[in-house]
Amino acid sequence: MREQFPIFKKHPKLLYLDSAATAHKPRCVIDAIEKVYTEEYATVHRAIYSSSLIATEKYNETREAVRKFLNAAHTEEIVFTRGTTSAINLVALSYANTYLQAGDEILISQMEHHSNIVPWQMVSQKTGATLRWISMDQKGVLLWQNAITPRTKIVSIGHISNVTGTINPIRAIADAAHKVGAILIVDGAQAAPHMPVDVQALACDFYAFSSHKCYGPSGVGILYGKKVLLEKMPPIEGGGDMVERVDFEKSTYQLPPLRFEAGTPNIGDVIAFKAALDFMENIGRDTFMLKGQKLTERAMKNLAMIPHLHILGSAPHKGPIVTFHIKGVHSLDLSTLLDVQNIAIRSGHLCAQPTLRCFGLETAARASFGIYNTLEEIDQLAEAIEKILHHLAT
């Protein structure tokens, strides 16, 4: 699999363990990007000349490919954004700001990425709704069962934590939310690259993820939203392509998804994203999931044997993310020393400061895995850490 990624030919010794931040691109995606800009590029939705019609068709093919990728019921339920962050913000700025009021409650968890915290703080300040948190235990398991109440109107939860790797029980949470009339938004940034996602089976109302974590181009995000919800949401940006008719006095808007895609979109990268989706589908979503499980199991086993190393979270269901802290060693120092050995990991607050503080930390180190990683590389990581600790001790 590694041979399909040109960066590893240029840097054969690179041990890349930061796919939770962004994944490298296979040759087919790089070729697709080049082909768009050398053979197929034109504006979309706005013209009737042939190259524009072709570009529009290919742009729409990606939307349909995303629909299949998520098993959404309708292509109109797929909105292109700039990333997971902008997708969550779209729901917050449109749906939440329109329908929430003082006395309502927004429910998120202690294991959320900043992108699934800050937008809801902003909504709370504007609407007067109360922002509440679902607690987690030291294993990284959400204690959600009694958190949803009749006051709950929005639940927004990560499918997989970007710190603990915990896979949350989305369907069960969706059912509980719907019983009290609340909607469920899922941050799928860490899940979509690593496991099959069926939004109808999950019963979520919105699902957000990013192309760049799914081996595709950066600058492309996806918001799935149930058609009935998208149709009653106002746009948050105005401009070209999202309008039906514009007069000096007022404007009328397109139906979703174009209502939420103001301006010229990221044409080339959206079209090339289909190559990444095809790449994942051809390999098999179950293959991604099984490989991630094997890599995670090896990493949990190897790292647990290192003295003074503490792994954050040991939930029974985990994605391919292992975050850890070594007593007496700052995560930034560890990352720097590993980089000397051509090993790339994430360090710092991981864009999840509240989560780390639940473990009494301000920073941590994180290893995360992609389809190009091997069990041997996991062994190399553990050996490199042991080497560093031995050197620091002498």
DAQUICOR-V846092 format. One record per backbone hydrogen bond with DSSP energy under -1.0 kcal/mol. NH is the residue of the N-H (numbers start at 1). CO is the residue of the C=O. If there is no record, write none. Layout:
<<NH;CO> <NH;CO>>
This chain:
<<4;1> <5;2> <8;5> <9;6> <10;6> <11;7> <14;11> <15;342> <17;344> <21;18> <22;18> <23;212> <27;4> <30;26> <31;27> <32;28> <33;29> <34;30> <35;31> <36;32> <37;33> <38;34> <39;35> <40;35> <40;36> <41;36> <53;49> <54;50> <55;51> <56;52> <57;53> <58;54> <59;55> <60;56> <61;57> <62;58> <63;59> <64;60> <65;61> <66;62> <67;63> <68;64> <69;65> <70;66> <71;67> <72;67> <77;74> <78;75> <79;223> <81;221> <87;83> <88;84> <89;85> <90;86> <91;87> <92;88> <93;89> <94;90> <96;91> <97;92> <98;94> <99;95> <100;96> <104;101> <105;151> <106;130> <107;154> <108;132> <110;134> <114;351> <116;113> <117;114> <118;114> <121;117> <122;118> <123;119> <124;120> <125;121> <126;122> <127;123> <128;124> <130;104> <132;106> <134;108> <137;141> <140;137> <143;135> <147;144> <152;149> <153;105> <154;105> <155;183> <156;107> <157;185> <159;187> <161;166> <167;317> <168;159> <170;168> <173;169> <174;170> <175;171> <176;172> <177;173> <178;174> <179;175> <180;177> <181;178> <182;177> <183;153> <185;155> <186;206> <187;157> <188;186> <188;208> <192;188> <194;191> <195;191> <199;70> <202;198> <203;199> <205;184> <206;184> <207;224> <208;186> <209;222> <211;220> <214;211> <216;211> <221;81> <222;209> <223;79> <224;207> <225;77> <226;205> <229;226> <230;226> <231;227> <233;230> <244;252> <245;252> <247;250> <252;245> <254;242> <259;255> <260;257> <261;258> <263;240> <267;265> <270;266> <271;267> <272;268> <273;269> <275;272> <277;273> <278;274> <279;275> <280;276> <281;277> <282;278> <283;279> <284;280> <288;284> <289;285> <290;286> <291;287> <292;288> <293;289> <294;290> <295;291> <296;292> <297;293> <298;294> <299;295> <300;296> <301;297> <302;298> <303;299> <304;300> <306;303> <309;306> <310;325> <312;323> <314;139> <319;165> <321;319> <322;367> <324;365> <325;310> <327;308> <329;326> <334;330> <335;331> <336;332> <337;333> <338;334> <339;335> <340;336> <341;338> <342;339> <343;338> <344;15> <346;366> <348;364> <352;349> <356;352> <357;353> <358;354> <359;356> <360;357> <361;356> <364;348> <365;324> <366;346> <367;322> <368;17> <369;320> <373;370> <378;374> <379;375> <380;376> <381;377> <382;378> <383;379> <384;380> <385;381> <386;382> <387;383> <388;384> <389;385> <390;386> <391;387> <392;388> <393;389>>
